[in-house]
Amino acid sequence: MTTAVAPPPERFNFARHLLALNRVRPDKTALIDDLGTMSYGELAGQVQRFAGALTALGLRREERVLLLMHDSSDWVVAFLGALHAGVVPVAVNTLLTASDYAYMLANSRAQAAIVSAALLPTLHTALTVQATEVRHLVVSRASEPLPAGHHDFAAFVAAGQAGSAADTHGDEPAFWLYSSGSTGDPKGTVHTQANLYWTAELYGKGVLGLREDDVVFSAAKLFFAYGLGNALSFPLSVGASVLLMAERPTPQACFKRFIELKPTVFYGAPTGYGGMLASPDLPKKNDVALRLCSSAGEALPQDIGQRWTRHFGVEIIDGIGSTEMLHVFLSNRPGDVRYGTTGKPVPGYDIELRGEDGLPVPDGEIGDLYIRGPSAALMYWNNRAKTRDTFQGSWTKAGDKYTRDAEGYCTYAGRNDDMLKVSGIYVSPFEVEATLVQHSAVLEAAVIGKIDADGLTKTKAFVVLKSGAQATEAELQAFVKEKLAPYKYPRFIEFLPELPKTATGKIQRFRLREREAPQR
């Protein structure tokens, strides 16, 4: 691995690093949320006081606190304040169940929880599901008096005493993110203080080229690894301003901010871009100020990228990242976008595509994706077997399959669990999906394997049509046959009103496979 980026010092605290970078712009707007704005000077003061307040509660270095909060300036203050104190924030999805939070609280042994008032009832239920070590609750933006034993966030910060940042090591555990629990209990992914620095330097600055004059807006929420970089570590590392939105990123909610607050950089996911392009309320190019867009979470279909660029005159920089690597490590670049591919490795990262024998595959063949880079997580908490399976020496196994062409551009072939073998040949579900969405009537598609009457695997597509559009099974099958090798077309097509998705917009193909499983 080679990179021109200087490593951080051995003793490194990311919150202290950000505050030091922005001392030169105390009056500039750092955060714009649903209730107002916060300057860089105000942010620094609140971060330091929040850190002091955590210490006053008796929280010690490396003890965990749960962050169950909607996106707001309070989220940023809590996260950076915890890092400043050397306390470990555990940022969690706001759309889970009380049972999920009970598991995470017990698994992390969180000593405190920082929670948005709207989510407090769910957290209260979680605390009754099983025993936890939570001793303190801090509630953000409560509109009614809080029960005894609860701290109001604003008062909590105001009472804190600012002090020096914890003298943390760059490799010290700094924060956790829980990975998807679609194949069992979610895994607590432990990241270091320095990992945030590396992703900001290598991708935020090195690839996206974020600038101090940017106003950035991320549809992906802060609890998601993608959103954490997009709306916190990247923009605050260059002194940009950040738009934060608590509500769901519907097309209408995004358009409102595009038009009224004029972000210059937008981060989304393919399903979000597709939904916006299909909306009758899509703004005109002259009504927005976008200069750059980014996509991750799933591979961006070529058709969506091309249509977005035709409409807005702005590229979508498609990349792939992971919770384990913290952010994007394989990406297109501004001025070098090849829609339909995920581009090339981000400088500072290496990739290998390996076959079933563990050896690199030739260009053009499908292989399992492995990544080597400085932002890899330390481990999955209390899960040695899965840690060893994913983190293999200096390499991290992604769980995705890719191909690479002779020029080095990589193309997504699907998740390992999603790949299909039809007539003895691998078929990428994503390739079929990307072809289906090129049809003028199709909004979204998901492809899985279905066992036919002879016990053979055939492709089945679940299709969501655009509002008011019509298409038949035979019409879509013929459309795919014209564009792909004949054996790849979907033998079965089922039309659905919507596809099952995660909170971060990823299609849950395992839910579709469950629909097709034989009933016993």
Buried (B, 14 or more C-beta within 10 A) or exposed (E): EEBEBEEBEEEBBBBBBBBEBBEEBBEBBBBBBBEEEBBBBBBBBBBBBBBBBBBEBEBEBEBBBBBBBBBBBBBBBBBBBBBBBBBBBBBBBBEBEBEBBBBBBBBBBBBBBBBBBBBBEBBBBBBEBEEBEBEBBBBBBBEEEBEEEBBBBBEBBEEBEBEEBBEBBBEBBBBBBBBBBEEEEBBBBBBBBBBBBBBBBBBBBBBBBBBEEBBBBBBBBBBBBBBBBBBBBBBBBBBBBBBBBBEEBBBEBBBBBBEEBBBBBBBBBBBBBBBBBBBEEBBEEEEBEBBBBBBBBBBBBBBBBBBBBEBBEBBBBBBBBBBBBBBBBBBBBEEEBBBBBBBBBBBBBBBBBBEEEEEBBEEEEBBBBBBBBBBBBBBBBEBEEBBEEBBEEEBBBBBBBBBBEEEEBBBBBBBEEBBBEBEEEEBBBBBBBBBBBBBEBBBBBBBBBBEEEEEEBBBBBBBBBBEEEEBEBEEBBEBBBEBBEEBBBBBBBBBBEEBBBBBBBBBBBBBBBEEBEEEE
